[in-house]
Amino acid sequence: MDFTTLVATRRSVRGYKPDPVPRELIDEILHVAKGAPSSMNSQPWHVHVLTGEPLEEVRRRNTELMLAGAKANRDIHTHGPYEGVHRQRQVDIAKELFAAMGIAREDKVMRQDWVMRGFRQFDAPVSIVLTYDRILDPGATCHFDLGALSYGIVLAAWERGLGTVVNGQGITRSDVVREVANIPDDEVIMTCIAMGWPDDGFAANAVRSVREPNEAFVRYVGFPD
């Protein structure tokens, strides 16, 4: 498909078929995505692709720890809870997802199950963990670069019929991911991308988040009125 259609049709996928994704196809996707721009051509990324028993172990241990009330242990610093308009956008998409899945506001069990799905990386058959060299910290510039790589991955996957969702919950316990995937200590775990074949019968997969109109966030300077 053409690029505009690719971008316009892509959506976050939160329900997957159990079918495996061929290693060759993932390698093809990463070959495309690595064309993303990076500061000074630094290409600061490392990619760790998990499937099978290692991924199941990450899921299992993440879930056990979070259900037990363990604190998050991420390599990167986070902003904490969203507030203001950012919080409102988070709430809006959550309402749409819960409505699609038939999860009532008072249904604490199902709401908790949905949260746990995030820690399980939505049961996708593949998890792509993105890291960068610790020597680049504080890493605002390389964070930007890994964001470009991440978008390249999700678009290249979508073009090939694969769904993805960028899933920060999947690395909430970065220590677990590091141990299971044998990620070196000199790499910082930034995020992961769940990937697999979309389950078209999973209602939440039909949900598309709304984007703000350009005038809400764009300023033009120096252009004629």
RAGIQUI-V603907 format. One record per residue. N is the residue number from 1. RES is the residue in one small letter. PSI is psi in radians with two decimals (* if undefined). D_FIRST is the distance of its C-alpha to the first C-alpha in whole Angstrom. Layout:
N;RES;PSI;D_FIRST  N;RES;PSI;D_FIRST
This chain:
1;m;2.76;0  2;d;2.84;4  3;f;-0.74;7  4;t;-0.75;8  5;t;-0.70;6  6;l;-0.85;6  7;v;-0.71;10  8;a;-0.51;11  9;t;-0.34;10  10;r;2.47;11  11;r;2.83;15  12;s;2.31;18  13;v;2.20;19  14;r;0.13;23  15;g;2.24;23  16;y;2.64;22  17;k;2.69;23  18;p;-0.08;26  19;d;2.38;24  20;p;2.74;24  21;v;2.18;21  22;p;2.43;22  23;r;-0.68;23  24;e;-0.63;21  25;l;-0.71;18  26;i;-0.72;19  27;d;-0.65;20  28;e;-0.75;17  29;i;-0.78;15  30;l;-0.55;18  31;h;-0.68;18  32;v;-0.82;15  33;a;-0.51;16  34;k;-0.10;20  35;g;0.01;18  36;a;2.58;19  37;p;2.64;22  38;s;2.69;25  39;s;2.17;29  40;m;0.49;31  41;n;0.58;28  42;s;-0.45;30  43;q;1.10;27  44;p;0.11;29  45;w;2.65;27  46;h;2.57;28  47;v;2.20;26  48;h;2.06;28  49;v;2.06;26  50;l;2.49;28  51;t;3.08;28  52;g;-2.51;31  53;e;-0.70;34  54;p;-0.74;34  55;l;-0.69;31  56;e;-0.64;34  57;e;-0.72;37  58;v;-0.82;35  59;r;-0.86;34  60;r;-0.82;37  61;r;-0.67;39  62;n;-0.83;37  63;t;-0.80;38  64;e;-0.78;41  65;l;-0.77;42  66;m;-0.65;40  67;l;-0.50;42  68;a;-0.02;45  69;g;0.30;45  70;a;2.61;44  71;k;2.70;43  72;a;2.61;40  73;n;1.23;40  74;r;2.63;37  75;d;-0.64;37  76;i;2.69;35  77;h;2.42;37  78;t;2.88;36  79;h;-0.13;36  80;g;-2.95;38  81;p;2.52;37  82;y;2.63;35  83;e;2.90;37  84;g;-2.40;37  85;v;-0.56;34  86;h;-0.71;32  87;r;-0.70;34  88;q;-0.71;33  89;r;-0.65;29  90;q;-0.77;30  91;v;-0.72;32  92;d;-0.81;30  93;i;-0.59;27  94;a;-0.72;30  95;k;-0.73;31  96;e;-0.74;28  97;l;-0.77;27  98;f;-0.68;31  99;a;-0.76;31  100;a;-0.64;28  101;m;-0.04;30  102;g;0.55;33  103;i;1.96;35  104;a;2.68;38  105;r;-0.64;39  106;e;-0.02;42  107;d;1.48;41  108;k;-0.57;41  109;v;-0.84;41  110;m;-0.60;37  111;r;-0.69;36  112;q;-0.68;38  113;d;-0.66;36  114;w;-0.74;32  115;v;-0.74;34  116;m;-0.53;34  117;r;-0.66;31  118;g;-0.74;30  119;f;-0.39;32  120;r;0.14;31  121;q;0.66;28  122;f;0.47;27  123;d;0.46;28  124;a;2.61;24  125;p;-0.20;25  126;v;2.45;24  127;s;2.20;25  128;i;1.94;24  129;v;2.18;27  130;l;2.27;27  131;t;2.92;30  132;y;2.88;31  133;d;2.25;35  134;r;-0.46;38  135;i;-0.30;39  136;l;-0.06;36  137;d;2.60;38  138;p;2.35;38  139;g;0.61;34  140;a;-0.72;33  141;t;-0.79;31  142;c;-0.44;30  143;h;-0.76;29  144;f;-0.77;26  145;d;-0.75;25  146;l;-0.50;25  147;g;-0.70;23  148;a;-0.75;20  149;l;-0.74;20  150;s;-0.78;20  151;y;-0.66;17  152;g;-0.69;15  153;i;-0.83;16  154;v;-0.61;14  155;l;-0.77;11  156;a;-0.62;11  157;a;-0.80;12  158;w;-0.69;10  159;e;-0.48;7  160;r;0.23;10  161;g;0.09;11  162;l;2.50;14  163;g;2.74;15  164;t;2.84;18  165;v;2.24;20  166;v;2.15;22  167;n;1.50;25  168;g;-0.49;29  169;q;-0.47;31  170;g;-0.33;30  171;i;0.44;32  172;t;-0.65;35  173;r;1.39;37  174;s;-0.49;36  175;d;-0.65;39  176;v;-0.82;38  177;v;-0.76;35  178;r;-0.79;37  179;e;-0.84;39  180;v;-0.75;37  181;a;-0.04;35  182;n;0.84;37  183;i;2.26;36  184;p;2.63;38  185;d;-0.37;40  186;d;0.20;39  187;e;2.44;36  188;v;2.20;35  189;i;2.08;32  190;m;-0.89;30  191;t;3.12;28  192;c;2.81;26  193;i;2.06;22  194;a;2.43;22  195;m;2.48;20  196;g;-3.06;19  197;w;2.18;18  198;p;2.42;18  199;d;1.81;21  200;d;-0.26;20  201;g;-0.05;23  202;f;1.96;24  203;a;-0.66;24  204;a;-0.35;24  205;n;-0.28;20  206;a;-0.16;20  207;v;2.30;21  208;r;2.26;19  209;s;2.61;21  210;v;2.39;22  211;r;2.51;22  212;e;2.61;24  213;p;2.69;24  214;n;-0.71;24  215;e;-0.24;28  216;a;-0.33;29  217;f;0.02;28  218;v;2.34;28  219;r;2.40;31  220;y;2.20;31  221;v;2.19;34  222;g;-0.07;35  223;f;2.61;33  224;p;2.59;35  225;d;*;35
